[in-house]
Amino acid sequence: MSRSESVQQTSRQRRSTLGAFVGTAIEWYDFYIFGTAAALVFGKVFYPGIAPSAALMASFATFWVGFLARPIGGIVFGHFGDRLGRKNTLVITLVMMGAATTLIGVLPGYATIGTAAPILLIVLRACQGIAVGGEWGGAVLLATENAPEEKKGMAGTWVQQGSPAGAILATVMFLAVGALPTEQFLSWGWRIPFLLSAVLVLVGLVIRLKVEESEDFVRSRDRQQVVKVPVVEVFRTSSGIVWLGVAASIIGISLAYFTNTFLLAWTTTELGMPRQTMLNLLLAMAVLQFFWQPFAAKIAARIGTARLMIGGLTATALLVVPLFLAITSRNPVLLALPLALTILGGSAYYAMLASFLSSAFPAHVRYTGVSVAYQLCATLIGGSTPLIAQWILDSSGGSPWGVAAFYTALLIATILGVWGLSRKTAAAR
Protein backbone atom coordinates (compact mmCIF):
# COMPACT_ATOMS: atom_id res chain seq x y z
CA MET A 1 0.00 0.00 0.00
CA SER A 2 1.38 3.43 -1.01
CA ARG A 3 1.71 6.27 1.47
CA SER A 4 -1.19 8.18 -0.14
CA GLU A 5 -3.42 5.09 0.04
CA SER A 6 -2.48 4.60 3.70
CA VAL A 7 -3.34 8.22 4.50
CA GLN A 8 -6.64 7.88 2.64
CA GLN A 9 -7.54 4.70 4.53
CA THR A 10 -6.68 6.31 7.88
CA SER A 11 -8.81 9.34 7.03
CA ARG A 12 -11.70 7.06 6.00
CA GLN A 13 -11.43 5.12 9.25
CA ARG A 14 -11.44 8.29 11.35
CA ARG A 15 -14.51 9.69 9.58
CA SER A 16 -16.32 6.37 9.99
CA THR A 17 -15.46 6.12 13.68
CA LEU A 18 -16.41 9.75 14.31
CA GLY A 19 -19.70 9.37 12.42
CA ALA A 20 -20.56 6.20 14.33
CA PHE A 21 -19.62 7.74 17.70
CA VAL A 22 -21.47 11.04 17.25
CA GLY A 23 -24.62 9.44 15.87
CA THR A 24 -24.67 6.78 18.57
CA ALA A 25 -24.07 9.36 21.31
CA ILE A 26 -27.06 11.36 20.10
CA GLU A 27 -29.28 8.28 19.92
CA TRP A 28 -28.26 7.16 23.42
CA TYR A 29 -28.78 10.70 24.70
CA ASP A 30 -32.36 10.49 23.44
CA PHE A 31 -32.82 7.05 25.02
CA TYR A 32 -31.27 8.08 28.35
CA ILE A 33 -33.31 11.24 28.80
CA PHE A 34 -36.43 9.10 28.44
CA GLY A 35 -35.13 6.75 31.14
CA THR A 36 -34.32 9.67 33.45
CA ALA A 37 -37.69 11.27 32.83
CA ALA A 38 -39.37 7.90 33.44
CA ALA A 39 -37.73 7.81 36.87
CA LEU A 40 -38.41 11.44 37.81
CA VAL A 41 -41.30 12.86 35.77
CA PHE A 42 -43.57 10.64 33.70
CA GLY A 43 -45.41 9.01 36.58
CA LYS A 44 -46.56 12.45 37.76
CA VAL A 45 -47.21 14.03 34.35
CA PHE A 46 -48.73 11.15 32.36
CA TYR A 47 -50.08 8.80 35.08
CA PRO A 48 -51.50 11.06 37.81
CA GLY A 49 -54.35 10.04 40.10
CA ILE A 50 -52.94 6.60 40.98
CA ALA A 51 -50.67 5.53 43.82
CA PRO A 52 -47.05 6.75 43.36
CA SER A 53 -45.67 3.20 43.22
CA ALA A 54 -48.25 2.21 40.59
CA ALA A 55 -47.48 5.37 38.59
CA LEU A 56 -43.78 4.51 38.70
CA MET A 57 -44.51 0.97 37.50
CA ALA A 58 -46.61 2.39 34.65
CA SER A 59 -43.79 4.76 33.78
CA PHE A 60 -41.27 1.89 33.71
CA ALA A 61 -43.67 -0.17 31.58
CA THR A 62 -43.78 2.71 29.07
CA PHE A 63 -39.98 2.78 29.20
CA TRP A 64 -39.95 -0.95 28.31
CA VAL A 65 -42.08 -0.33 25.20
CA GLY A 66 -39.00 1.13 23.54
CA PHE A 67 -37.21 -2.16 24.09
CA LEU A 68 -40.13 -4.21 22.83
CA ALA A 69 -39.90 -2.26 19.56
CA ARG A 70 -36.12 -2.56 19.18
CA PRO A 71 -36.08 -5.98 17.43
CA ILE A 72 -38.43 -4.54 14.81
CA GLY A 73 -35.88 -1.84 14.10
CA GLY A 74 -33.07 -4.39 14.12
CA ILE A 75 -34.83 -6.61 11.58
CA VAL A 76 -36.10 -3.81 9.30
CA PHE A 77 -32.97 -1.68 9.25
CA GLY A 78 -30.73 -4.74 9.36
CA HIS A 79 -32.49 -5.97 6.21
CA PHE A 80 -31.86 -2.73 4.34
CA GLY A 81 -28.40 -2.30 5.85
CA ASP A 82 -27.30 -5.72 4.59
CA ARG A 83 -28.94 -5.26 1.19
CA LEU A 84 -28.44 -1.55 0.44
CA GLY A 85 -25.62 -0.43 2.72
CA ARG A 86 -24.89 0.86 6.21
CA LYS A 87 -24.59 4.62 5.69
CA ASN A 88 -28.01 5.64 4.35
CA THR A 89 -29.76 3.33 6.80
CA LEU A 90 -28.04 5.10 9.68
CA VAL A 91 -29.11 8.50 8.41
CA ILE A 92 -32.75 7.35 8.57
CA THR A 93 -32.43 5.97 12.12
CA LEU A 94 -30.87 9.21 13.35
CA VAL A 95 -33.66 11.38 11.89
CA MET A 96 -36.36 9.03 13.19
CA MET A 97 -34.99 9.06 16.72
CA GLY A 98 -34.59 12.84 16.77
CA ALA A 99 -38.12 13.44 15.51
CA ALA A 100 -39.70 11.11 18.11
CA THR A 101 -37.70 12.64 20.96
CA THR A 102 -38.51 16.21 19.95
CA LEU A 103 -42.22 15.39 19.73
CA ILE A 104 -42.12 13.98 23.29
CA GLY A 105 -40.80 17.39 24.34
CA VAL A 106 -43.98 19.10 23.12
CA LEU A 107 -46.44 16.36 24.13
CA PRO A 108 -49.19 17.65 26.46
CA GLY A 109 -49.65 15.84 29.77
CA TYR A 110 -52.63 13.94 31.14
CA ALA A 111 -54.08 17.10 32.70
CA THR A 112 -54.41 18.65 29.22
CA ILE A 113 -55.51 15.85 26.87
CA GLY A 114 -56.38 12.97 29.21
CA THR A 115 -55.69 9.37 28.23
CA ALA A 116 -54.42 10.45 24.81
CA ALA A 117 -51.27 11.69 26.55
CA PRO A 118 -49.92 8.33 27.77
CA ILE A 119 -51.07 6.65 24.53
CA LEU A 120 -49.11 9.12 22.40
CA LEU A 121 -46.14 8.79 24.75
CA ILE A 122 -46.17 5.03 24.19
CA VAL A 123 -46.34 5.48 20.39
CA LEU A 124 -43.41 7.89 20.39
CA ARG A 125 -41.46 5.61 22.71
CA ALA A 126 -42.00 2.76 20.25
CA CYS A 127 -40.61 4.98 17.46
CA GLN A 128 -37.53 5.60 19.60
CA GLY A 129 -37.13 1.86 20.06
CA ILE A 130 -37.40 1.11 16.35
CA ALA A 131 -34.80 3.80 15.58
CA VAL A 132 -32.23 2.68 18.15
CA GLY A 133 -32.90 -0.95 17.16
CA GLY A 134 -31.49 -0.16 13.73
CA GLU A 135 -28.84 2.30 14.90
CA TRP A 136 -26.53 0.33 17.16
CA GLY A 137 -25.71 -2.59 14.88
CA GLY A 138 -25.17 -0.30 11.90
CA ALA A 139 -22.92 2.07 13.84
CA VAL A 140 -20.84 -0.88 15.04
CA LEU A 141 -20.34 -2.07 11.47
CA LEU A 142 -19.68 1.39 10.06
CA ALA A 143 -16.80 1.80 12.51
CA THR A 144 -15.35 -1.73 12.61
CA GLU A 145 -15.70 -2.64 8.93
CA ASN A 146 -13.77 0.46 7.87
CA ALA A 147 -10.93 -0.29 10.33
CA PRO A 148 -7.92 -2.58 9.74
CA GLU A 149 -7.99 -5.88 11.65
CA GLU A 150 -5.66 -4.72 14.43
CA LYS A 151 -7.81 -1.61 15.09
CA LYS A 152 -11.30 -3.14 14.98
CA GLY A 153 -11.45 -3.55 18.76
CA MET A 154 -10.70 0.12 19.42
CA ALA A 155 -13.06 1.21 16.63
CA GLY A 156 -15.84 -0.81 18.26
CA THR A 157 -14.98 0.75 21.62
CA TRP A 158 -15.58 4.22 20.19
CA VAL A 159 -19.07 3.14 19.20
CA GLN A 160 -19.54 2.05 22.82
CA GLN A 161 -18.29 5.49 23.91
CA GLY A 162 -21.58 6.81 22.60
CA SER A 163 -23.36 5.31 25.62
CA PRO A 164 -21.45 7.18 28.38
CA ALA A 165 -21.28 10.30 26.18
CA GLY A 166 -25.06 10.23 25.79
CA ALA A 167 -25.46 9.57 29.51
CA ILE A 168 -23.18 12.50 30.39
CA LEU A 169 -25.10 14.90 28.18
CA ALA A 170 -28.47 13.60 29.39
CA THR A 171 -27.49 13.87 33.06
CA VAL A 172 -26.01 17.36 32.62
CA MET A 173 -29.25 18.51 31.01
CA PHE A 174 -31.38 17.07 33.81
CA LEU A 175 -29.06 18.55 36.43
CA ALA A 176 -29.63 21.95 34.83
CA VAL A 177 -33.41 21.70 34.62
CA GLY A 178 -33.60 19.77 37.90
CA ALA A 179 -32.40 22.89 39.72
CA LEU A 180 -35.75 24.51 38.90
CA PRO A 181 -38.49 24.56 41.56
CA THR A 182 -40.43 21.27 41.44
CA GLU A 183 -43.57 22.84 39.96
CA GLN A 184 -41.65 24.41 37.06
CA PHE A 185 -39.57 21.27 36.55
CA LEU A 186 -42.69 19.13 36.19
CA SER A 187 -44.60 21.62 34.03
CA TRP A 188 -41.97 22.61 31.44
CA GLY A 189 -38.40 22.14 32.67
CA TRP A 190 -38.20 18.42 31.84
CA ARG A 191 -39.12 19.17 28.23
CA ILE A 192 -35.94 21.12 27.46
CA PRO A 193 -33.63 18.05 27.17
CA PHE A 194 -36.08 16.51 24.69
CA LEU A 195 -36.28 19.64 22.55
CA LEU A 196 -32.48 19.88 22.42
CA SER A 197 -32.51 16.64 20.42
CA ALA A 198 -33.57 18.53 17.27
CA VAL A 199 -30.34 20.56 17.36
CA LEU A 200 -28.18 17.53 18.10
CA VAL A 201 -29.66 15.57 15.19
CA LEU A 202 -28.74 18.34 12.74
CA VAL A 203 -25.15 18.24 13.98
CA GLY A 204 -25.09 14.45 13.71
CA LEU A 205 -26.46 14.50 10.16
CA VAL A 206 -23.77 16.89 8.96
CA ILE A 207 -21.09 14.53 10.27
CA ARG A 208 -22.71 11.25 9.23
CA LEU A 209 -23.44 12.35 5.63
CA LYS A 210 -19.69 12.74 5.07
CA VAL A 211 -18.93 9.12 5.97
CA GLU A 212 -18.09 6.57 3.24
CA GLU A 213 -19.87 3.23 2.91
CA SER A 214 -18.40 0.26 4.78
CA GLU A 215 -15.57 -1.47 2.87
CA ASP A 216 -16.77 -4.94 3.94
CA PHE A 217 -20.26 -4.24 2.58
CA VAL A 218 -18.87 -2.94 -0.73
CA ARG A 219 -16.77 -6.08 -1.15
CA SER A 220 -19.73 -8.30 -0.24
CA ARG A 221 -21.92 -6.47 -2.77
CA ASP A 222 -19.27 -6.66 -5.49
CA ARG A 223 -19.00 -10.42 -4.93
CA GLN A 224 -22.79 -10.66 -5.19
CA GLN A 225 -23.05 -12.04 -1.66
CA VAL A 226 -26.03 -9.83 -0.80
CA VAL A 227 -28.93 -12.07 0.30
CA LYS A 228 -32.63 -11.40 -0.33
CA VAL A 229 -33.90 -11.89 3.23
CA PRO A 230 -30.99 -11.49 5.68
CA VAL A 231 -32.99 -12.36 8.81
CA VAL A 232 -33.93 -15.77 7.38
CA GLU A 233 -30.32 -16.39 6.40
CA VAL A 234 -29.11 -15.42 9.89
CA PHE A 235 -31.36 -17.93 11.64
CA ARG A 236 -30.68 -20.58 8.98
CA THR A 237 -26.90 -20.41 9.28
CA SER A 238 -26.15 -18.72 12.63
CA SER A 239 -29.03 -19.31 15.05
CA GLY A 240 -26.69 -20.56 17.79
CA ILE A 241 -24.58 -17.43 17.48
CA VAL A 242 -27.71 -15.26 17.72
CA TRP A 243 -28.86 -16.81 21.01
CA LEU A 244 -25.37 -16.78 22.52
CA GLY A 245 -25.16 -13.13 21.41
CA VAL A 246 -28.42 -12.45 23.25
CA ALA A 247 -26.97 -13.91 26.47
CA ALA A 248 -23.63 -12.13 26.01
CA SER A 249 -25.41 -8.76 25.69
CA ILE A 250 -27.51 -8.89 28.89
CA ILE A 251 -25.45 -6.69 31.20
CA GLY A 252 -24.44 -4.48 28.27
CA ILE A 253 -28.06 -3.33 28.25
CA SER A 254 -29.23 -4.02 31.81
CA LEU A 255 -26.47 -2.26 33.74
CA ALA A 256 -27.15 1.20 32.36
CA TYR A 257 -30.89 1.03 33.01
CA PHE A 258 -30.46 -0.57 36.41
CA THR A 259 -28.25 2.35 37.42
CA ASN A 260 -29.66 5.32 35.50
CA THR A 261 -33.35 4.43 35.77
CA PHE A 262 -34.21 1.96 38.56
CA LEU A 263 -31.51 3.05 41.02
CA LEU A 264 -32.27 6.72 40.37
CA ALA A 265 -35.97 6.17 41.10
CA TRP A 266 -35.33 3.95 44.15
CA THR A 267 -32.86 6.28 45.84
CA THR A 268 -34.86 9.46 45.20
CA THR A 269 -38.23 8.04 46.29
CA GLU A 270 -38.20 5.16 48.80
CA LEU A 271 -34.73 5.99 50.17
CA GLY A 272 -35.27 9.76 50.18
CA MET A 273 -31.92 10.82 48.71
CA PRO A 274 -31.83 14.26 47.02
CA ARG A 275 -32.50 14.24 43.26
CA GLN A 276 -29.56 16.53 42.44
CA THR A 277 -27.15 14.47 44.56
CA MET A 278 -27.99 11.28 42.70
CA LEU A 279 -27.80 12.99 39.31
CA ASN A 280 -24.34 14.31 40.21
CA LEU A 281 -23.26 10.83 41.26
CA LEU A 282 -24.55 9.28 38.02
CA LEU A 283 -22.79 12.01 36.04
CA ALA A 284 -19.51 11.12 37.73
CA MET A 285 -20.04 7.45 36.87
CA ALA A 286 -20.69 8.26 33.20
CA VAL A 287 -17.50 10.36 33.04
CA LEU A 288 -15.55 7.52 34.65
CA GLN A 289 -16.94 5.06 32.08
CA PHE A 290 -16.11 7.36 29.18
CA PHE A 291 -12.44 7.69 30.15
CA TRP A 292 -11.99 4.07 31.27
CA GLN A 293 -13.34 2.25 28.20
CA PRO A 294 -10.47 3.13 25.79
CA PHE A 295 -7.97 1.89 28.39
CA ALA A 296 -9.98 -1.31 28.73
CA ALA A 297 -9.74 -1.78 24.95
CA LYS A 298 -5.95 -1.52 25.14
CA ILE A 299 -5.88 -4.11 27.92
CA ALA A 300 -8.07 -6.41 25.79
CA ALA A 301 -5.56 -6.12 22.95
CA ARG A 302 -2.92 -7.55 25.29
CA ILE A 303 -4.81 -10.26 27.21
CA GLY A 304 -7.67 -11.10 24.85
CA THR A 305 -11.19 -9.76 24.44
CA ALA A 306 -13.14 -12.61 26.04
CA ARG A 307 -10.75 -12.83 28.98
CA LEU A 308 -11.16 -9.12 29.76
CA MET A 309 -14.94 -9.25 29.38
CA ILE A 310 -15.34 -12.26 31.68
CA GLY A 311 -12.90 -10.76 34.21
CA GLY A 312 -14.82 -7.48 34.32
CA LEU A 313 -18.15 -9.25 34.74
CA THR A 314 -16.80 -11.52 37.49
CA ALA A 315 -15.43 -8.52 39.41
CA THR A 316 -18.83 -6.84 39.11
CA ALA A 317 -20.59 -9.94 40.47
CA LEU A 318 -18.28 -9.98 43.51
CA LEU A 319 -19.29 -6.36 44.24
CA VAL A 320 -23.05 -6.98 44.38
CA VAL A 321 -23.33 -7.31 48.19
CA PRO A 322 -21.10 -4.27 48.97
CA LEU A 323 -23.03 -2.26 46.37
CA PHE A 324 -26.44 -3.03 47.87
CA LEU A 325 -25.21 -2.40 51.41
CA ALA A 326 -24.00 1.00 50.24
CA ILE A 327 -27.30 1.75 48.50
CA THR A 328 -29.33 1.01 51.62
CA SER A 329 -27.00 3.18 53.74
CA ARG A 330 -28.52 6.21 51.94
CA ASN A 331 -25.08 7.81 52.09
CA PRO A 332 -23.90 9.05 48.67
CA VAL A 333 -20.25 9.06 49.77
CA LEU A 334 -20.43 5.38 50.79
CA LEU A 335 -22.31 4.57 47.58
CA ALA A 336 -19.76 6.22 45.30
CA LEU A 337 -16.93 3.68 45.75
CA PRO A 338 -18.73 0.36 45.10
CA LEU A 339 -20.72 2.00 42.31
CA ALA A 340 -17.50 3.24 40.68
CA LEU A 341 -15.90 -0.22 40.95
CA THR A 342 -19.04 -1.73 39.43
CA ILE A 343 -18.82 0.72 36.54
CA LEU A 344 -15.15 -0.16 35.97
CA GLY A 345 -15.88 -3.88 35.81
CA GLY A 346 -19.05 -3.56 33.75
CA SER A 347 -17.65 -1.05 31.27
CA ALA A 348 -14.48 -3.12 30.68
CA TYR A 349 -16.85 -5.77 29.33
CA TYR A 350 -19.08 -3.23 27.56
CA ALA A 351 -16.15 -1.56 25.79
CA MET A 352 -15.48 -4.75 23.82
CA LEU A 353 -19.06 -5.94 23.27
CA ALA A 354 -19.50 -4.24 19.88
CA SER A 355 -16.44 -5.72 18.20
CA PHE A 356 -17.01 -9.06 20.01
CA LEU A 357 -20.50 -9.47 18.51
CA SER A 358 -19.49 -8.09 15.12
CA SER A 359 -16.69 -10.65 14.73
CA ALA A 360 -19.12 -13.52 15.28
CA PHE A 361 -21.21 -12.97 12.09
CA PRO A 362 -20.26 -13.15 8.38
CA ALA A 363 -20.24 -9.82 6.55
CA HIS A 364 -23.22 -10.46 4.23
CA VAL A 365 -25.65 -10.84 7.20
CA ARG A 366 -23.64 -9.02 9.87
CA TYR A 367 -25.91 -5.97 10.24
CA THR A 368 -28.95 -8.18 10.74
CA GLY A 369 -27.15 -10.70 12.97
CA VAL A 370 -25.65 -8.14 15.34
CA SER A 371 -28.86 -6.11 15.47
CA VAL A 372 -31.16 -9.08 16.07
CA ALA A 373 -28.97 -10.55 18.84
CA TYR A 374 -28.55 -7.24 20.67
CA GLN A 375 -32.12 -6.04 20.26
CA LEU A 376 -33.72 -9.37 21.16
CA CYS A 377 -31.72 -9.15 24.38
CA ALA A 378 -33.03 -5.61 24.90
CA THR A 379 -36.61 -6.83 24.55
CA LEU A 380 -36.42 -10.09 26.46
CA ILE A 381 -34.17 -9.03 29.33
CA GLY A 382 -32.36 -5.69 29.26
CA GLY A 383 -35.25 -3.29 28.82
CA SER A 384 -37.39 -4.94 31.48
CA THR A 385 -34.70 -4.56 34.15
CA PRO A 386 -36.18 -1.45 35.86
CA LEU A 387 -39.70 -2.88 35.73
CA ILE A 388 -38.71 -6.29 37.15
CA ALA A 389 -36.42 -4.77 39.77
CA GLN A 390 -39.19 -2.41 40.94
CA TRP A 391 -41.69 -5.29 41.06
CA ILE A 392 -39.28 -7.38 43.15
CA LEU A 393 -38.66 -4.43 45.47
CA ASP A 394 -42.40 -3.76 45.94
CA SER A 395 -43.18 -7.47 46.41
CA SER A 396 -40.54 -7.85 49.12
CA GLY A 397 -41.74 -4.88 51.17
CA GLY A 398 -38.69 -2.79 50.29
CA SER A 399 -36.02 -5.44 51.01
CA PRO A 400 -33.08 -5.02 48.61
CA TRP A 401 -31.85 -8.61 48.53
CA GLY A 402 -34.34 -9.95 46.02
CA VAL A 403 -33.18 -7.23 43.63
CA ALA A 404 -29.55 -8.12 44.43
CA ALA A 405 -30.23 -11.78 43.55
CA PHE A 406 -31.86 -10.71 40.27
CA TYR A 407 -28.88 -8.50 39.44
CA THR A 408 -26.44 -11.34 40.21
CA ALA A 409 -28.40 -13.73 37.97
CA LEU A 410 -28.09 -11.25 35.07
CA LEU A 411 -24.32 -11.11 35.57
CA ILE A 412 -23.93 -14.90 35.67
CA ALA A 413 -26.05 -15.35 32.52
CA THR A 414 -23.89 -12.77 30.70
CA ILE A 415 -20.65 -14.48 31.75
CA LEU A 416 -21.95 -17.79 30.37
CA GLY A 417 -23.02 -16.08 27.13
CA VAL A 418 -19.61 -14.45 26.58
CA TRP A 419 -17.81 -17.71 27.35
CA GLY A 420 -20.06 -19.73 25.04
CA LEU A 421 -19.89 -17.27 22.15
CA SER A 422 -16.10 -16.97 22.39
CA ARG A 423 -15.75 -20.75 22.20
CA LYS A 424 -18.18 -21.06 19.28
CA THR A 425 -16.49 -18.25 17.34
CA ALA A 426 -13.03 -19.72 17.95
CA ALA A 427 -14.20 -23.18 16.80
CA ALA A 428 -15.58 -21.72 13.55
CA ARG A 429 -12.25 -20.16 12.59
Sequence and secondary structure as in RCSB ss.txt:
>XXXX:A:sequence
MSRSESVQQTSRQRRSTLGAFVGTAIEWYDFYIFGTAAALVFGKVFYPGIAPSAALMASFATFWVGFLARPIGGI
VFGHFGDRLGRKNTLVITLVMMGAATTLIGVLPGYATIGTAAPILLIVLRACQGIAVGGEWGGAVLLATENAPEE
KKGMAGTWVQQGSPAGAILATVMFLAVGALPTEQFLSWGWRIPFLLSAVLVLVGLVIRLKVEESEDFVRSRDRQQ
VVKVPVVEVFRTSSGIVWLGVAASIIGISLAYFTNTFLLAWTTTELGMPRQTMLNLLLAMAVLQFFWQPFAAKIA
ARIGTARLMIGGLTATALLVVPLFLAITSRNPVLLALPLALTILGGSAYYAMLASFLSSAFPAHVRYTGVSVAYQ
LCATLIGGSTPLIAQWILDSSGGSPWGVAAFYTALLIATILGVWGLSRKTAAAR
>XXXX:A:secstr
  HHHHHHHHHHHHHHHHHHHHHHHHHHHHHHHHHHHHHHTHHHHHSTTS HHHHHHHHHHHHHHHHHHHHHHHH
HHHHHHHHH HHHHHHHHHHHHHHHHHHHHT   HHHHTTHHHHHHHHHHHHHHHHHHHHHHHHHHHHHTTS GG
GHHHHHHHHHTHHHHHHHHHHHHHHHHHTS HHHIIIIITHHHHHHHHHHHHHHHHHHTT    HHHHHHHHTT 
  S HHHHHHHHHHHHHHHHHHHTHHHHHHHHIIIIIIHHHHHTTT   HHHHHHHHHHHHHHHHHHHHHHHHHH
HHH HHHHHHHHHHHHHHTHHHHHHHHHHT HHHHHHHHHHHHHHHHHHHHHHHHHHHTTS GGGHHHHHHHHHH
HHHHHTGGGHHHHHHHHHHHTTT SHHHHHHHHHHHHHHHHHHHHHHHHHHHH 
